[in-house]
Amino acid sequence: MAHEGEVAVGELAERFPTSLTAVIKHIDVLCDAGLVRRTRRGRNVCCSLVPAPMAEAKAWLERNLAFWNSSFDRLGEIVDGDKE
């Protein structure tokens, strides 16, 4: 039985129109990226999300958002100035 915040791989696979093997391969990639954790619960393998890497990515995006927005705004002004 899965613990709170976990879902059995088989149960997860039932939610998608693809094979169990394909779902397992996707879970492998997510585990390798540190986004998902697998835990054996008796005969079942359960998965849970690991939120820290996504929080890090979100923080990085937020830090860089202002820079890119201002850069694109300046580029837009230059392009618009060339049209006149």
VOBA-1610 file (N, C-alpha, C; in pm, whole numbers, padded with zeros to 5 digits, always signed):
BEGIN
Met+00084-00118+00000Met+00000+00000+00000Met+00088+00125+00000Ala+00052+00223-00078Ala+00128+00347-00088Ala+00102+00434+00034His+00204+00508+00074His+00189+00605+00182His+00135+00735+00124Glu+00096+00826+00211Glu+00043+00954+00165Glu+00146+01025+00079Gly+00102+01079-00034Gly+00193+01147-00125Gly+00263+01054-00222Glu+00234+00926-00212Glu+00294+00827-00302Glu+00185+00762-00387Val+00227+00713-00501Val+00136+00637-00585Val+00213+00516-00638Ala+00146+00402-00641Ala+00208+00282-00695Ala+00229+00299-00845Val+00340+00248-00894Val+00373+00263-01036Val+00262+00204-01123Gly+00212+00088-01087Gly+00104+00026-01164Gly-00021+00111-01168Glu-00055+00170-01054Glu-00172+00258-01047Glu-00149+00383-01132Leu-00030+00435-01127Leu+00005+00552-01208Leu-00006+00518-01357Ala+00044+00402-01394Ala+00044+00362-01535Ala-00099+00347-01589Glu-00192+00308-01503Glu-00331+00292-01547Glu-00393+00423-01591Arg-00337+00534-01547Arg-00393+00666-01578Arg-00351+00718-01715Phe-00261+00647-01781Phe-00208+00695-01909Phe-00233+00592-02019Pro-00257+00640-02140Pro-00283+00547-02251Pro-00152+00494-02312Thr-00069+00437-02228Thr+00059+00384-02273Thr+00091+00260-02191Ser+00195+00192-02227Ser+00229+00067-02159Ser+00297+00094-02024Leu+00292-00006-01938Leu+00361+00002-01810Leu+00510+00023-01832Thr+00565-00044-01932Thr+00708-00029-01962Thr+00743+00115-01997Ala+00659+00179-02076Ala+00684+00318-02114Ala+00677+00410-01992Val+00580+00386-01906Val+00567+00467-01785Val+00690+00449-01697Ile+00736+00326-01683Ile+00855+00299-01601Ile+00976+00372-01658Lys+00990+00373-01790Lys+01103+00445-01851Lys+01095+00595-01823His+00974+00650-01828His+00959+00792-01796His+00991+00818-01649Ile+00947+00730-01562Ile+00977+00744-01420Ile+01128+00735-01397Asp+01195+00647-01470Asp+01342+00636-01459Asp+01408+00771-01489Val+01362+00836-01594Val+01419+00966-01632Val+01394+01069-01522Leu+01272+01070-01469Leu+01238+01165-01362Leu+01319+01136-01236Cys+01343+01008-01207Cys+01426+00971-01091Cys+01570+01016-01113Asp+01622+00994-01232Asp+01759+01036-01264Asp+01774+01187-01252Ala+01667+01260-01282Ala+01670+01406-01271Ala+01647+01454-01128Gly+01616+01361-01039Gly+01593+01397-00899Gly+01456+01456-00872Leu+01363+01438-00966Leu+01229+01496-00951Leu+01130+01399-00888Val+01162+01270-00891Val+01074+01166-00838Val+01159+01069-00757Arg+01101+01017-00651Arg+01167+00918-00566Arg+01085+00789-00571Arg+01154+00677-00588Arg+01088+00546-00587Arg+01114+00478-00453Thr+01012+00411-00402Thr+01023+00338-00276Thr+00953+00204-00292Arg+01018+00098-00248Arg+00953-00033-00253Arg+00867-00049-00129Arg+00742-00084-00149Arg+00646-00109-00041Arg+00592-00251-00061Gly+00660-00347-00002Gly+00621-00487-00022Gly+00647-00525-00166Arg+00542-00568-00235Arg+00555-00606-00376Arg+00541-00487-00469Asn+00498-00375-00417Asn+00475-00257-00501Asn+00594-00162-00499Val+00611-00095-00610Val+00706+00016-00617Val+00622+00142-00625Cys+00648+00234-00533Cys+00571+00358-00526Cys+00660+00476-00563Cys+00596+00579-00613Cys+00667+00701-00652Cys+00611+00819-00575Ser+00698+00913-00548Ser+00656+01040-00489Ser+00738+01151-00551Leu+00679+01269-00554Leu+00748+01384-00610Leu+00851+01437-00513Val+00959+01490-00568Val+01062+01558-00489Val+01058+01705-00532Pro+00998+01791-00451Pro+00974+01928-00496Pro+01096+02019-00500Ala+01201+01988-00427Ala+01316+02080-00417Ala+01376+02119-00552Pro+01401+02024-00644Pro+01460+02066-00772Pro+01370+02162-00850Met+01240+02143-00843Met+01150+02234-00914Met+01150+02371-00847Ala+01162+02374-00715Ala+01170+02502-00645Ala+01297+02576-00685Glu+01407+02503-00701Glu+01532+02564-00746Glu+01517+02620-00887Ala+01453+02545-00974Ala+01432+02591-01112Ala+01343+02714-01114Lys+01239+02713-01033Lys+01149+02829-01026Lys+01224+02952-00976Ala+01306+02935-00875Ala+01383+03049-00822Ala+01477+03103-00928Trp+01542+03015-01003Trp+01633+03059-01109Trp+01557+03137-01216Leu+01442+03084-01255Leu+01360+03152-01356Leu+01316+03289-01308Glu+01275+03297-01183Glu+01231+03426-01129Glu+01346+03526-01123Arg+01466+03478-01088Arg+01582+03568-01084Arg+01616+03622-01222Asn+01598+03541-01323Asn+01636+03580-01458Asn+01524+03643-01538Leu+01403+03636-01489Leu+01288+03690-01561Leu+01301+03840-01586Ala+01337+03915-01486Ala+01349+04061-01501Ala+01455+04095-01605Phe+01567+04026-01601Phe+01674+04051-01699Phe+01624+04029-01841Trp+01562+03915-01865Trp+01518+03884-02001Trp+01404+03973-02046Asn+01313+04006-01955Asn+01205+04097-01993Asn+01260+04232-02034Ser+01354+04286-01958Ser+01409+04416-01994Ser+01492+04407-02122Ser+01561+04296-02141Ser+01640+04278-02264Ser+01549+04274-02386Phe+01439+04201-02376Phe+01347+04193-02489Phe+01275+04326-02511Asp+01247+04397-02403Asp+01186+04530-02418Asp+01280+04623-02494Arg+01409+04622-02458Arg+01507+04706-02528Arg+01519+04664-02674Leu+01522+04534-02698Leu+01529+04485-02836Leu+01407+04531-02915Gly+01291+04523-02854Gly+01169+04569-02920Gly+01176+04717-02955Glu+01231+04796-02864Glu+01245+04939-02890Glu+01340+04964-03007Ile+01448+04887-03013Ile+01544+04902-03123Ile+01479+04863-03255Val+01410+04751-03256Val+01344+04705-03379Val+01237+04805-03422Asp+01157+04852-03327Asp+01054+04950-03360Asp+01116+05080-03410Gly+01229+05119-03354Gly+01298+05241-03397Gly+01350+05228-03539Asp+01391+05109-03579Asp+01441+05086-03715Asp+01328+05094-03818Lys+01205+05068-03776Lys+01092+05070-03868Lys+01050+05212-03902Glu+01083+05305-03816Glu+01038+05443-03837Glu+01125+05519-03931
//
